[in-house]
Amino acid sequence: GAGVSQSPSNKVTEKGKDVELRCDPISGHTALYWYRQSLGQGLEFLIYFQGNSAPDKSGLPSDRFSAERTGGSVSTLTIQRTQQEDSAVYLCASSYGQGRSSGGETQYFGPGTRLLVL
Amino acid sequence: GQNIDQPTEMTATEGAIVQINCTYQTSGFNGLFWYQQHAGEAPTFLSYNVLDGLEEKGRFSSFLSRSKGYSYLLLKELQMKDSASYLCAVRVGSYNTDKLIFGTGTRLQVFP
């Protein structure tokens, strides 16, 4: 079956512009995660969605960042008024979610969106 | 706080064995993952340990000691294609969250 897909694969934008990044999780996965990977840094958790529960937004670095998940499937990460320090690879992952039997907790990653803010 | 340490870089020779260590101090622990990431690509799942001991999967094995906050990934019969970054990640969570805390990764270079 298809894996996690993300679009666009690359995005170049000017400082101050808004950007939207999209993630399509693996079919049947109820949990969805966004991470950010800056050059030379480890992956940094941003936000977690599980079914219809309220998302965990504790990793979002500022109020310029927001994310939504429509219909329990596709998710969009929006960065408003982009800054140069937002340049990074934004990775989306999905899993079967909590409550599943062993193995359901494994997160599978998409190819990422490489964002460059000039 | 959350802290995960692993060596920045390692080198090894084709056909050899290499062990990549990971130590962690996290608030909460629901398991430890190892991922492989080739340059410019997505991390791919290698192993998951939630109980103490060794998990073996072909050429790859992963060990966990929860009391010591320690894990290692063992790669045997190294191949050139094993040159990649190896990411150690601890799963933390509660009733309303579930996330991975990552180390900065160990870049492994395999030489002929």
Interface residues (C-beta under 8 A of the other chain):
Chain A: V4 A31 Y33 Y35 G40 Q41 G42 L43 E44 F45 Y48 Q50 S53 A54 D56 S58 G59 L91 G97 Q98 S102 G103 E105 T106 Q107 Y108 F109 G110 P111 G112
Chain B: I4 N30 G31 F33 Y35 E41 A42 P43 T44 F45 Y48 V50 L87 A89 R91 G93 N96 T97 D98 K99 L100 I101 F102 G103 T104 G105
